[in-house]
């Protein structure tokens, strides 16, 4: 019983830290272009084209922040009357 409570507390602590980091830093570097915003051409070392995944910004919204935004949107829509 004590091990279960410890494991649950540890998981909740990790989730709380992740949620806090999503609030403080909602964006992360794009995984496809490594935060550069452009892909490298294979033939030469020049930057060739903007990244299609981050649309050239080099930043992506973190998964936890996306979940938070979606939950807020659903919560707000639940209070509105259906037309």
C-alpha positions as CSV (number, residue, x, y, z in Angstrom):
1,X,0.0,0.0,0.0
2,X,2.8,2.4,0.9
3,X,4.6,1.7,-2.4
4,X,1.4,2.5,-4.4
5,X,1.0,5.8,-2.6
6,X,4.6,6.7,-3.2
7,X,4.4,5.8,-6.9
8,X,1.2,7.8,-7.3
9,X,2.7,10.8,-5.5
10,X,5.8,10.6,-7.7
11,X,3.7,10.5,-10.9
12,X,1.6,13.4,-9.8
13,X,4.7,15.4,-8.9
14,X,6.2,14.7,-12.4
15,X,2.9,15.8,-14.0
16,X,2.8,19.0,-12.0
17,X,6.3,19.9,-13.0
18,X,5.5,19.2,-16.7
19,X,2.4,21.3,-16.5
20,X,4.3,24.1,-14.9
21,X,7.0,24.0,-17.6
22,X,4.2,24.0,-20.3
23,X,2.8,27.2,-18.7
24,X,6.2,28.9,-18.5
25,X,7.6,27.7,-21.8
26,X,4.7,26.8,-24.1
27,X,6.9,26.4,-27.2
28,X,9.7,24.0,-28.0
29,X,12.1,23.7,-30.9
30,X,10.7,22.0,-34.0
31,X,11.9,18.4,-34.2
32,X,12.0,18.3,-38.0
33,X,14.2,21.3,-38.6
34,X,15.9,21.4,-35.1
35,X,14.6,24.9,-34.5
36,X,16.2,26.5,-37.5
37,X,13.0,27.0,-39.4
38,X,14.5,25.7,-42.7
39,X,15.5,22.4,-44.1
40,X,19.0,21.8,-45.5
41,X,19.4,20.9,-49.1
42,X,21.0,17.5,-49.7
43,X,23.2,18.7,-52.6
44,X,24.8,21.7,-50.9
45,X,25.0,23.2,-47.4
46,X,22.6,26.1,-48.0
47,X,19.3,26.5,-46.3
48,X,16.8,25.5,-49.0
49,X,13.2,25.9,-48.0
50,X,11.0,26.8,-44.9
51,X,10.0,23.9,-42.7
52,X,6.5,22.8,-43.5
53,X,5.9,21.5,-39.9
54,X,6.6,24.7,-38.0
55,X,5.9,27.0,-41.0
56,X,9.4,28.5,-40.8
57,X,9.2,29.7,-37.2
58,X,11.4,27.0,-35.7
59,X,9.0,26.6,-32.8
60,X,6.2,24.2,-32.1
61,X,3.5,24.3,-29.4
62,X,4.2,21.6,-26.8
63,X,1.8,18.7,-26.4
64,X,0.8,19.6,-22.8
65,X,0.0,23.1,-23.9
66,X,-2.1,21.8,-26.8
67,X,-4.1,19.6,-24.4
68,X,-4.6,22.5,-22.1
69,X,-5.9,24.7,-24.9
70,X,-8.2,22.0,-26.2
71,X,-9.6,21.4,-22.7
72,X,-10.2,25.2,-22.3
73,X,-12.0,25.4,-25.6
74,X,-14.3,22.4,-24.8
75,X,-15.0,23.8,-21.4
76,X,-16.0,27.2,-22.8
77,X,-18.1,25.6,-25.5
78,X,-20.0,23.6,-23.0
79,X,-21.4,26.7,-21.4
80,X,-22.8,28.1,-24.7
81,X,-26.3,27.3,-25.8
82,X,-26.6,25.2,-28.9
83,X,-28.1,27.1,-31.9
